[in-house]
Amino acid sequence: MDAALQDLAHGMREALAIWGALLAAVVITFAILTFLSKRQGAAAGPSWWARLRKAVRDPEAARERQLVIEQRTSEMRELQRYSDEVTVAASRTSVMAARRREEWEAAQRTQEASWRAYEEAEQAVRRLERANAFPLTDDDPQTRRQHMVRMVNAAHQRGEISAANLADALMHRNGWDPTEHPFAQQLRMRRIIRDRLFRAYQQASTLERETAAAADLAASSKRSLDDEAFSATLQVRSAPRLTSLTPSSVRF
């Protein structure tokens, strides 16, 4: 029993000696820092201890620090708002880019269909030109006139010729002659149809180029806004967040 008490007393003395040594080290360090601060003179500014006490206890310093935090918080909110706006704009641009691409693809299909129709009309003209090279039989002029009227009316109903072309044929204008052989009349009408289809193909090609340029511009805008939205999101995530004033956040 006595031995245990002696061991306990001995351990307490060692613990007290250790704590005393640590306290002495802190006091000596504090004294050295204070002495060095005094040696630097008044030109060097207040000591580190004075700055610490001012930062912790001075209400004015606390208010200044709080103002800094509020300013940074406001900047964070503004950055977040900008990031959200850019993200929304990028989403809308994606929808617009998809719509422009669909319009371009539709214009491409129209252009291809117009070219195929023109090629078919050109082949029909060539067949009639070859057929017109053979000797033509004689028939009644009245029959030729009736054939021309039926032919141009049927073509107009099918949408192959315009109302102006129909009026020219019925009024015997712009080369239309009711006394011509039906082969010649058919050839004239097929040439008109071919030329009309070629103009439609040219218009479709112009529209295809315009929609292609619009699709490229929309795709470029989408890529640019996507990059901007990604950059803004990274800035929001990497920005420091200060919500309150704490002594650990004070800089000396």
C-alpha positions in Angstrom: 0.0 0.0 0.0 2.8 2.4 0.9 4.6 1.5 -2.3 1.5 2.3 -4.4 1.2 5.7 -2.7 4.8 6.4 -3.3 4.5 5.5 -7.0 1.4 7.8 -7.3 3.2 10.7 -5.7 6.2 10.1 -7.9 4.0 10.1 -11.0 2.3 13.3 -10.0 5.6 15.0 -9.4 6.7 14.1 -12.9 3.5 15.3 -14.5 3.7 18.6 -12.6 7.3 18.9 -13.8 6.2 18.4 -17.4 3.4 20.9 -17.2 5.7 23.4 -15.5 8.2 23.0 -18.3 5.5 23.5 -21.0 4.2 26.6 -19.2 7.7 28.0 -18.9 8.3 27.5 -22.6 5.1 29.4 -23.4 6.1 32.2 -21.1 9.6 32.4 -22.5 8.3 32.4 -26.1 5.8 35.1 -25.2 8.6 37.2 -23.5 10.9 36.8 -26.5 8.3 37.9 -29.0 7.4 40.9 -26.9 11.0 41.8 -26.5 11.7 41.5 -30.2 8.6 43.6 -31.0 9.8 46.4 -28.7 13.3 46.3 -30.3 11.8 46.9 -33.7 10.5 50.2 -32.5 7.3 52.2 -33.2 8.1 52.4 -37.0 7.4 48.7 -37.4 3.8 49.1 -36.2 2.0 47.4 -33.3 3.2 44.1 -32.0 1.7 40.8 -32.9 0.0 40.6 -29.6 -1.5 44.0 -30.0 -2.8 43.1 -33.5 -4.3 39.9 -32.1 -6.1 41.7 -29.3 -7.3 44.4 -31.7 -8.6 41.8 -34.2 -10.4 39.8 -31.6 -11.6 42.6 -29.3 -11.8 45.7 -31.4 -15.5 46.1 -32.7 -14.3 48.3 -35.7 -12.0 45.5 -36.9 -14.8 43.0 -36.6 -17.1 45.3 -38.6 -14.5 45.7 -41.3 -14.0 42.0 -41.4 -17.8 41.5 -41.6 -17.9 44.0 -44.5 -15.3 42.0 -46.4 -17.3 38.8 -45.8 -20.5 40.5 -47.0 -18.7 41.8 -50.1 -17.4 38.3 -50.9 -20.8 36.8 -50.3 -22.3 39.3 -52.7 -19.7 38.5 -55.3 -20.4 34.8 -54.8 -24.1 35.4 -55.3 -23.4 37.4 -58.4 -21.2 34.7 -59.8 -23.8 32.1 -59.0 -26.5 34.2 -60.8 -24.2 34.6 -63.8 -23.5 30.9 -63.9 -27.3 30.1 -63.7 -28.0 32.5 -66.5 -25.3 31.2 -68.8 -26.5 27.6 -68.1 -30.0 28.5 -69.1 -28.8 30.4 -72.2 -26.7 27.3 -73.2 -29.8 25.1 -72.8 -31.9 27.3 -75.0 -29.1 27.5 -77.6 -28.9 23.7 -77.6 -32.6 23.6 -78.5 -32.2 26.3 -81.2 -29.1 24.5 -82.6 -31.2 21.3 -82.9 -34.0 23.1 -84.6 -31.7 24.8 -87.1 -30.1 21.4 -87.9 -33.6 19.9 -88.5 -34.4 22.8 -90.8 -31.2 22.3 -92.7 -31.8 18.6 -93.1 -35.3 19.4 -94.4 -33.9 21.9 -96.9 -31.4 19.2 -98.0 -34.2 16.7 -98.7 -36.1 19.4 -100.6 -33.1 20.2 -102.7 -32.5 16.6 -103.5 -36.2 16.1 -104.4 -36.1 19.2 -106.7 -33.0 17.9 -108.5 -34.6 14.5 -109.1 -37.7 16.2 -110.5 -35.6 18.3 -112.7 -33.7 15.3 -114.0 -36.9 13.5 -114.8 -38.2 16.5 -116.7 -34.9 16.8 -118.6 -35.2 13.2 -119.6 -38.8 13.7 -120.8 -37.6 16.6 -122.9 -34.9 14.6 -124.5 -37.2 11.7 -125.3 -39.6 14.2 -127.0 -36.7 15.8 -128.9 -35.7 12.4 -130.2 -39.3 11.6 -131.1 -39.8 14.9 -132.8 -37.0 14.0 -135.2 -39.2 11.6 -137.0 -41.6 12.7 -139.8 -44.8 14.1 -138.4 -48.2 13.1 -139.7 -50.8 15.6 -140.9 -54.0 16.2 -138.9 -56.7 18.7 -138.5 -55.6 22.1 -137.1 -58.8 22.1 -134.9 -57.7 18.8 -133.4 -54.3 20.3 -132.7 -55.8 23.3 -130.9 -58.1 21.0 -128.8 -55.1 18.8 -127.9 -53.1 21.8 -126.8 -55.9 23.1 -124.6 -56.4 19.7 -123.0 -52.7 19.3 -122.5 -52.0 22.6 -120.8 -55.1 22.4 -118.6 -54.1 19.0 -117.4 -50.6 20.1 -116.7 -51.8 23.1 -114.7 -54.1 20.9 -112.6 -51.2 18.7 -111.8 -49.2 21.7 -110.7 -46.6 21.3 -113.4 -47.1 24.8 -115.0 -48.1 28.0 -113.5 -51.3 30.1 -114.1 -49.1 32.5 -116.2 -47.9 29.6 -118.4 -51.5 28.4 -118.8 -52.6 31.9 -119.8 -49.7 32.2 -122.4 -50.8 28.9 -124.0 -54.5 29.8 -124.1 -53.7 33.3 -125.4 -51.1 32.0 -127.9 -48.3 34.0 -126.4 -44.6 33.4 -125.8 -44.2 30.9 -128.7 -47.4 29.0 -128.2 -49.0 28.1 -131.6 -52.2 26.0 -131.6 -51.4 25.0 -135.2 -48.2 23.2 -134.2 -48.0 19.5 -134.3 -48.9 17.8 -130.9 -45.3 16.6 -130.6 -44.0 20.2 -130.8 -46.7 21.4 -128.4 -45.7 18.6 -125.9 -42.1 19.4 -126.3 -42.7 23.1 -125.6 -44.7 22.3 -122.5 -42.0 19.9 -121.2 -39.3 22.5 -121.7 -41.4 25.0 -119.7 -41.9 22.3 -116.9 -38.1 21.6 -117.0 -37.1 25.2 -116.7 -39.6 25.7 -113.9 -38.3 22.8 -112.0 -34.7 24.0 -112.5 -35.6 27.3 -110.9 -37.3 25.5 -108.0 -34.0 23.5 -107.6 -32.0 26.8 -107.6 -34.3 28.2 -104.9 -34.0 25.0 -102.8 -30.2 25.2 -103.1 -30.2 28.8 -101.9 -32.4 27.8 -99.0 -30.2 24.9 -98.2 -27.1 27.1 -98.1 -28.8 29.6 -95.8 -30.1 27.0 -93.4 -26.6 25.3 -93.4 -25.0 28.6 -92.4 -27.7 29.2 -89.7 -27.1 25.7 -88.4 -23.3 26.2 -88.3 -23.8 29.5 -86.5 -26.2 28.0 -83.9 -23.8 25.1 -83.3 -20.9 27.5 -82.8 -23.0 29.6 -80.4 -23.9 26.4 -78.5 -20.3 25.4 -78.1 -19.3 28.8 -76.9 -22.1 29.0 -74.3 -21.3 25.5 -73.2 -17.7 26.4 -72.6 -18.8 29.6 -70.8 -21.3 27.7 -68.6 -18.6 25.2 -67.7 -16.1 27.9 -66.8 -18.7 29.7 -64.7 -19.6 26.5 -62.8 -15.9 25.9 -62.1 -15.5 29.4 -60.7 -18.5 28.9 -58.4 -17.2 25.6 -57.1 -13.6 26.8 -56.6 -14.5 30.2 -55.0 -13.9 30.4 -51.2 -17.0 30.6 -49.0 -16.9 33.0 -46.0 -20.1 33.0 -43.9 -19.0 34.3 -40.5 -16.2 36.1 -38.7 -14.0 33.9 -36.6 -10.6 34.6 -34.9 -9.1 31.8 -37.0 -9.9 33.7 -40.2 -8.1 36.8 -39.1 -4.9 37.6 -41.0 -1.9 39.0 -39.2 
